[in-house]
Every structure is written in structure tokens, then in C-alpha cells.
Amino acid sequence: MVKAVLLKPLDGQPEGTEREFSKADFDRLKALNAVGAAGTPKNKAEKAAK
């Protein structure tokens, strides 16, 4: 499982929510710019939270 931060709302959860996805799901969502790896300061969600 990969921890990720939502960069776009998903399944009724807002941007910035931390979720876990399988590696395949994470890769697919990352390609769509919908998630970023948790703990990576380049995440739009983390920048918006500051």
C-alpha cells in the first residue's frame, strides 16, 4: 500500500485528505494528477494548507 494525499476530491473526500492505495491505483491516479505521495512537499494540497 502507498500513502497518498488527494490533490483532487475523490469519493466524496476533499483535497488534502491522506489515503492509502495499492501501487497500481496510486500510479493510475498519479498519472491523472489526482494524488501525490504523502510527505512530499511538492503536493498542491500541502502548499494550500500552509
PyMOL Python script that loads the backbone (N, CA, C, O; Angstrom):
from pymol import cmd

cmd.read_pdbstr("""\
ATOM      1  N   MET A   1       0.844  -1.188   0.000  1.00  0.00           N
ATOM      2  CA  MET A   1       0.000   0.000   0.000  1.00  0.00           C
ATOM      3  C   MET A   1       0.888   1.250   0.000  1.00  0.00           C
ATOM      4  O   MET A   1       1.972   1.278   0.583  1.00  0.00           O
ATOM      5  N   VAL A   2       0.380   2.272  -0.676  1.00  0.00           N
ATOM      6  CA  VAL A   2       1.102   3.535  -0.801  1.00  0.00           C
ATOM      7  C   VAL A   2       0.256   4.634  -0.158  1.00  0.00           C
ATOM      8  O   VAL A   2      -0.924   4.779  -0.475  1.00  0.00           O
ATOM      9  N   LYS A   3       0.859   5.402   0.740  1.00  0.00           N
ATOM     10  CA  LYS A   3       0.152   6.535   1.329  1.00  0.00           C
ATOM     11  C   LYS A   3       0.202   7.694   0.356  1.00  0.00           C
ATOM     12  O   LYS A   3       1.245   7.999  -0.222  1.00  0.00           O
ATOM     13  N   ALA A   4      -0.948   8.336   0.184  1.00  0.00           N
ATOM     14  CA  ALA A   4      -1.048   9.430  -0.784  1.00  0.00           C
ATOM     15  C   ALA A   4      -1.928  10.542  -0.235  1.00  0.00           C
ATOM     16  O   ALA A   4      -2.745  10.324   0.660  1.00  0.00           O
ATOM     17  N   VAL A   5      -1.748  11.722  -0.780  1.00  0.00           N
ATOM     18  CA  VAL A   5      -2.576  12.883  -0.449  1.00  0.00           C
ATOM     19  C   VAL A   5      -3.388  13.218  -1.693  1.00  0.00           C
ATOM     20  O   VAL A   5      -2.844  13.310  -2.793  1.00  0.00           O
ATOM     21  N   LEU A   6      -4.687  13.399  -1.513  1.00  0.00           N
ATOM     22  CA  LEU A   6      -5.546  13.739  -2.649  1.00  0.00           C
ATOM     23  C   LEU A   6      -5.262  15.159  -3.113  1.00  0.00           C
ATOM     24  O   LEU A   6      -5.243  16.091  -2.310  1.00  0.00           O
ATOM     25  N   LEU A   7      -5.045  15.317  -4.395  1.00  0.00           N
ATOM     26  CA  LEU A   7      -4.864  16.640  -4.994  1.00  0.00           C
ATOM     27  C   LEU A   7      -6.159  17.131  -5.619  1.00  0.00           C
ATOM     28  O   LEU A   7      -6.307  18.310  -5.939  1.00  0.00           O
ATOM     29  N   LYS A   8      -7.101  16.195  -5.788  1.00  0.00           N
ATOM     30  CA  LYS A   8      -8.438  16.491  -6.299  1.00  0.00           C
ATOM     31  C   LYS A   8      -9.425  15.710  -5.438  1.00  0.00           C
ATOM     32  O   LYS A   8      -9.067  14.651  -4.921  1.00  0.00           O
ATOM     33  N   PRO A   9     -10.645  16.191  -5.267  1.00  0.00           N
ATOM     34  CA  PRO A   9     -11.634  15.433  -4.493  1.00  0.00           C
ATOM     35  C   PRO A   9     -11.850  14.043  -5.100  1.00  0.00           C
ATOM     36  O   PRO A   9     -11.852  13.882  -6.321  1.00  0.00           O
ATOM     37  N   LEU A  10     -12.033  13.048  -4.235  1.00  0.00           N
ATOM     38  CA  LEU A  10     -12.223  11.678  -4.692  1.00  0.00           C
ATOM     39  C   LEU A  10     -13.138  10.952  -3.725  1.00  0.00           C
ATOM     40  O   LEU A  10     -12.928  11.002  -2.513  1.00  0.00           O
ATOM     41  N   ASP A  11     -14.141  10.284  -4.242  1.00  0.00           N
ATOM     42  CA  ASP A  11     -15.083   9.504  -3.421  1.00  0.00           C
ATOM     43  C   ASP A  11     -15.676  10.324  -2.274  1.00  0.00           C
ATOM     44  O   ASP A  11     -15.854   9.813  -1.168  1.00  0.00           O
ATOM     45  N   GLY A  12     -15.977  11.579  -2.538  1.00  0.00           N
ATOM     46  CA  GLY A  12     -16.586  12.434  -1.519  1.00  0.00           C
ATOM     47  C   GLY A  12     -15.605  12.991  -0.497  1.00  0.00           C
ATOM     48  O   GLY A  12     -16.017  13.689   0.430  1.00  0.00           O
ATOM     49  N   GLN A  13     -14.312  12.697  -0.647  1.00  0.00           N
ATOM     50  CA  GLN A  13     -13.313  13.225   0.287  1.00  0.00           C
ATOM     51  C   GLN A  13     -12.608  14.410  -0.356  1.00  0.00           C
ATOM     52  O   GLN A  13     -12.280  14.367  -1.542  1.00  0.00           O
ATOM     53  N   PRO A  14     -12.372  15.473   0.418  1.00  0.00           N
ATOM     54  CA  PRO A  14     -11.811  16.709  -0.147  1.00  0.00           C
ATOM     55  C   PRO A  14     -10.311  16.611  -0.422  1.00  0.00           C
ATOM     56  O   PRO A  14      -9.641  15.682   0.029  1.00  0.00           O
ATOM     57  N   GLU A  15      -9.803  17.584  -1.167  1.00  0.00           N
ATOM     58  CA  GLU A  15      -8.366  17.736  -1.401  1.00  0.00           C
ATOM     59  C   GLU A  15      -7.637  17.756  -0.074  1.00  0.00           C
ATOM     60  O   GLU A  15      -8.156  18.276   0.914  1.00  0.00           O
ATOM     61  N   GLY A  16      -6.448  17.199  -0.041  1.00  0.00           N
ATOM     62  CA  GLY A  16      -5.634  17.233   1.165  1.00  0.00           C
ATOM     63  C   GLY A  16      -5.834  16.032   2.077  1.00  0.00           C
ATOM     64  O   GLY A  16      -5.083  15.856   3.036  1.00  0.00           O
ATOM     65  N   THR A  17      -6.837  15.200   1.793  1.00  0.00           N
ATOM     66  CA  THR A  17      -7.092  14.015   2.599  1.00  0.00           C
ATOM     67  C   THR A  17      -6.012  12.980   2.319  1.00  0.00           C
ATOM     68  O   THR A  17      -5.653  12.746   1.165  1.00  0.00           O
ATOM     69  N   GLU A  18      -5.495  12.364   3.373  1.00  0.00           N
ATOM     70  CA  GLU A  18      -4.498  11.306   3.209  1.00  0.00           C
ATOM     71  C   GLU A  18      -5.207   9.967   3.086  1.00  0.00           C
ATOM     72  O   GLU A  18      -6.082   9.648   3.891  1.00  0.00           O
ATOM     73  N   ARG A  19      -4.833   9.180   2.078  1.00  0.00           N
ATOM     74  CA  ARG A  19      -5.447   7.871   1.826  1.00  0.00           C
ATOM     75  C   ARG A  19      -4.373   6.867   1.482  1.00  0.00           C
ATOM     76  O   ARG A  19      -3.241   7.241   1.173  1.00  0.00           O
ATOM     77  N   GLU A  20      -4.718   5.598   1.533  1.00  0.00           N
ATOM     78  CA  GLU A  20      -3.814   4.544   1.091  1.00  0.00           C
ATOM     79  C   GLU A  20      -4.395   3.874  -0.145  1.00  0.00           C
ATOM     80  O   GLU A  20      -5.592   3.596  -0.214  1.00  0.00           O
ATOM     81  N   PHE A  21      -3.524   3.619  -1.122  1.00  0.00           N
ATOM     82  CA  PHE A  21      -3.927   2.973  -2.363  1.00  0.00           C
ATOM     83  C   PHE A  21      -2.942   1.861  -2.686  1.00  0.00           C
ATOM     84  O   PHE A  21      -1.798   1.882  -2.233  1.00  0.00           O
ATOM     85  N   SER A  22      -3.392   0.895  -3.471  1.00  0.00           N
ATOM     86  CA  SER A  22      -2.461  -0.105  -3.981  1.00  0.00           C
ATOM     87  C   SER A  22      -1.493   0.628  -4.913  1.00  0.00           C
ATOM     88  O   SER A  22      -1.787   1.727  -5.383  1.00  0.00           O
ATOM     89  N   LYS A  23      -0.349   0.019  -5.172  1.00  0.00           N
ATOM     90  CA  LYS A  23       0.646   0.635  -6.053  1.00  0.00           C
ATOM     91  C   LYS A  23       0.051   0.911  -7.434  1.00  0.00           C
ATOM     92  O   LYS A  23       0.302   1.963  -8.021  1.00  0.00           O
ATOM     93  N   ALA A  24      -0.735  -0.031  -7.952  1.00  0.00           N
ATOM     94  CA  ALA A  24      -1.345   0.141  -9.285  1.00  0.00           C
ATOM     95  C   ALA A  24      -2.328   1.307  -9.285  1.00  0.00           C
ATOM     96  O   ALA A  24      -2.314   2.125 -10.206  1.00  0.00           O
ATOM     97  N   ASP A  25      -3.186   1.394  -8.259  1.00  0.00           N
ATOM     98  CA  ASP A  25      -4.151   2.500  -8.178  1.00  0.00           C
ATOM     99  C   ASP A  25      -3.422   3.832  -8.008  1.00  0.00           C
ATOM    100  O   ASP A  25      -3.790   4.831  -8.626  1.00  0.00           O
ATOM    101  N   PHE A  26      -2.381   3.840  -7.162  1.00  0.00           N
ATOM    102  CA  PHE A  26      -1.624   5.065  -6.943  1.00  0.00           C
ATOM    103  C   PHE A  26      -1.012   5.551  -8.261  1.00  0.00           C
ATOM    104  O   PHE A  26      -1.108   6.732  -8.595  1.00  0.00           O
ATOM    105  N   ASP A  27      -0.383   4.637  -9.007  1.00  0.00           N
ATOM    106  CA  ASP A  27       0.240   5.018 -10.278  1.00  0.00           C
ATOM    107  C   ASP A  27      -0.787   5.576 -11.258  1.00  0.00           C
ATOM    108  O   ASP A  27      -0.522   6.558 -11.951  1.00  0.00           O
ATOM    109  N   ARG A  28      -1.959   4.945 -11.313  1.00  0.00           N
ATOM    110  CA  ARG A  28      -3.021   5.397 -12.220  1.00  0.00           C
ATOM    111  C   ARG A  28      -3.507   6.792 -11.817  1.00  0.00           C
ATOM    112  O   ARG A  28      -3.652   7.666 -12.671  1.00  0.00           O
ATOM    113  N   LEU A  29      -3.759   7.005 -10.522  1.00  0.00           N
ATOM    114  CA  LEU A  29      -4.250   8.306 -10.051  1.00  0.00           C
ATOM    115  C   LEU A  29      -3.173   9.389 -10.172  1.00  0.00           C
ATOM    116  O   LEU A  29      -3.486  10.544 -10.462  1.00  0.00           O
ATOM    117  N   LYS A  30      -1.915   9.023  -9.953  1.00  0.00           N
ATOM    118  CA  LYS A  30      -0.830   9.988 -10.084  1.00  0.00           C
ATOM    119  C   LYS A  30      -0.720  10.459 -11.537  1.00  0.00           C
ATOM    120  O   LYS A  30      -0.463  11.637 -11.787  1.00  0.00           O
ATOM    121  N   ALA A  31      -0.911   9.555 -12.488  1.00  0.00           N
ATOM    122  CA  ALA A  31      -0.873   9.917 -13.908  1.00  0.00           C
ATOM    123  C   ALA A  31      -1.966  10.923 -14.259  1.00  0.00           C
ATOM    124  O   ALA A  31      -1.822  11.702 -15.201  1.00  0.00           O
ATOM    125  N   LEU A  32      -3.056  10.903 -13.496  1.00  0.00           N
ATOM    126  CA  LEU A  32      -4.165  11.838 -13.700  1.00  0.00           C
ATOM    127  C   LEU A  32      -4.017  13.102 -12.846  1.00  0.00           C
ATOM    128  O   LEU A  32      -4.909  13.950 -12.827  1.00  0.00           O
ATOM    129  N   ASN A  33      -2.882  13.224 -12.139  1.00  0.00           N
ATOM    130  CA  ASN A  33      -2.620  14.346 -11.222  1.00  0.00           C
ATOM    131  C   ASN A  33      -3.683  14.458 -10.148  1.00  0.00           C
ATOM    132  O   ASN A  33      -4.025  15.558  -9.712  1.00  0.00           O
ATOM    133  N   ALA A  34      -4.209  13.308  -9.718  1.00  0.00           N
ATOM    134  CA  ALA A  34      -5.247  13.300  -8.687  1.00  0.00           C
ATOM    135  C   ALA A  34      -4.668  13.060  -7.297  1.00  0.00           C
ATOM    136  O   ALA A  34      -5.308  13.388  -6.299  1.00  0.00           O
ATOM    137  N   VAL A  35      -3.455  12.487  -7.219  1.00  0.00           N
ATOM    138  CA  VAL A  35      -2.821  12.221  -5.929  1.00  0.00           C
ATOM    139  C   VAL A  35      -1.333  12.514  -6.010  1.00  0.00           C
ATOM    140  O   VAL A  35      -0.749  12.594  -7.091  1.00  0.00           O
ATOM    141  N   GLY A  36      -0.737  12.671  -4.834  1.00  0.00           N
ATOM    142  CA  GLY A  36       0.708  12.793  -4.701  1.00  0.00           C
ATOM    143  C   GLY A  36       1.141  11.956  -3.516  1.00  0.00           C
ATOM    144  O   GLY A  36       0.331  11.658  -2.638  1.00  0.00           O
ATOM    145  N   ALA A  37       2.386  11.580  -3.479  1.00  0.00           N
ATOM    146  CA  ALA A  37       2.888  10.779  -2.370  1.00  0.00           C
ATOM    147  C   ALA A  37       2.799  11.576  -1.072  1.00  0.00           C
ATOM    148  O   ALA A  37       3.152  12.755  -1.040  1.00  0.00           O
ATOM    149  N   ALA A  38       2.335  10.944  -0.017  1.00  0.00           N
ATOM    150  CA  ALA A  38       2.232  11.607   1.285  1.00  0.00           C
ATOM    151  C   ALA A  38       3.633  11.959   1.774  1.00  0.00           C
ATOM    152  O   ALA A  38       4.565  11.168   1.630  1.00  0.00           O
ATOM    153  N   GLY A  39       3.774  13.139   2.347  1.00  0.00           N
ATOM    154  CA  GLY A  39       5.054  13.573   2.880  1.00  0.00           C
ATOM    155  C   GLY A  39       5.929  14.297   1.863  1.00  0.00           C
ATOM    156  O   GLY A  39       7.012  14.766   2.211  1.00  0.00           O
ATOM    157  N   THR A  40       5.482  14.395   0.622  1.00  0.00           N
ATOM    158  CA  THR A  40       6.228  15.106  -0.417  1.00  0.00           C
ATOM    159  C   THR A  40       5.798  16.572  -0.412  1.00  0.00           C
ATOM    160  O   THR A  40       4.632  16.860  -0.681  1.00  0.00           O
ATOM    161  N   PRO A  41       6.700  17.501  -0.114  1.00  0.00           N
ATOM    162  CA  PRO A  41       6.301  18.909  -0.016  1.00  0.00           C
ATOM    163  C   PRO A  41       5.844  19.533  -1.315  1.00  0.00           C
ATOM    164  O   PRO A  41       5.335  20.654  -1.302  1.00  0.00           O
ATOM    165  N   LYS A  42       6.005  18.848  -2.441  1.00  0.00           N
ATOM    166  CA  LYS A  42       5.573  19.396  -3.725  1.00  0.00           C
ATOM    167  C   LYS A  42       4.079  19.254  -3.944  1.00  0.00           C
ATOM    168  O   LYS A  42       3.551  19.754  -4.937  1.00  0.00           O
ATOM    169  N   ASN A  43       3.381  18.572  -3.025  1.00  0.00           N
ATOM    170  CA  ASN A  43       1.937  18.373  -3.175  1.00  0.00           C
ATOM    171  C   ASN A  43       1.197  19.702  -3.128  1.00  0.00           C
ATOM    172  O   ASN A  43       1.441  20.522  -2.242  1.00  0.00           O
ATOM    173  N   LYS A  44       0.300  19.915  -4.072  1.00  0.00           N
ATOM    174  CA  LYS A  44      -0.534  21.112  -4.084  1.00  0.00           C
ATOM    175  C   LYS A  44      -1.323  21.230  -2.784  1.00  0.00           C
ATOM    176  O   LYS A  44      -1.479  22.325  -2.244  1.00  0.00           O
ATOM    177  N   ALA A  45      -1.817  20.110  -2.290  1.00  0.00           N
ATOM    178  CA  ALA A  45      -2.637  20.113  -1.083  1.00  0.00           C
ATOM    179  C   ALA A  45      -1.841  20.614   0.115  1.00  0.00           C
ATOM    180  O   ALA A  45      -2.365  21.373   0.931  1.00  0.00           O
ATOM    181  N   GLU A  46      -0.591  20.202   0.229  1.00  0.00           N
ATOM    182  CA  GLU A  46       0.220  20.649   1.353  1.00  0.00           C
ATOM    183  C   GLU A  46       0.556  22.131   1.224  1.00  0.00           C
ATOM    184  O   GLU A  46       0.584  22.846   2.226  1.00  0.00           O
ATOM    185  N   LYS A  47       0.810  22.599   0.015  1.00  0.00           N
ATOM    186  CA  LYS A  47       1.093  24.009  -0.185  1.00  0.00           C
ATOM    187  C   LYS A  47      -0.127  24.855   0.173  1.00  0.00           C
ATOM    188  O   LYS A  47       0.007  25.927   0.764  1.00  0.00           O
ATOM    189  N   ALA A  48      -1.308  24.373  -0.184  1.00  0.00           N
ATOM    190  CA  ALA A  48      -2.534  25.106   0.102  1.00  0.00           C
ATOM    191  C   ALA A  48      -2.807  25.149   1.598  1.00  0.00           C
ATOM    192  O   ALA A  48      -3.411  26.105   2.085  1.00  0.00           O
ATOM    193  N   ALA A  49      -2.379  24.143   2.328  1.00  0.00           N
ATOM    194  CA  ALA A  49      -2.628  24.068   3.764  1.00  0.00           C
ATOM    195  C   ALA A  49      -1.759  25.051   4.549  1.00  0.00           C
ATOM    196  O   ALA A  49      -2.069  25.372   5.696  1.00  0.00           O
ATOM    197  N   LYS A  50      -0.680  25.527   3.941  1.00  0.00           N
ATOM    198  CA  LYS A  50       0.252  26.427   4.650  1.00  0.00           C
ATOM    199  C   LYS A  50      -0.253  27.835   4.703  1.00  0.00           C
ATOM    200  O   LYS A  50       0.411  28.708   5.262  1.00  0.00           O
TER     201      LYS A  50
END
""", "prot")
cmd.dss("prot")
cmd.show_as("cartoon", "prot")
cmd.util.cbc("prot")
cmd.orient("prot")
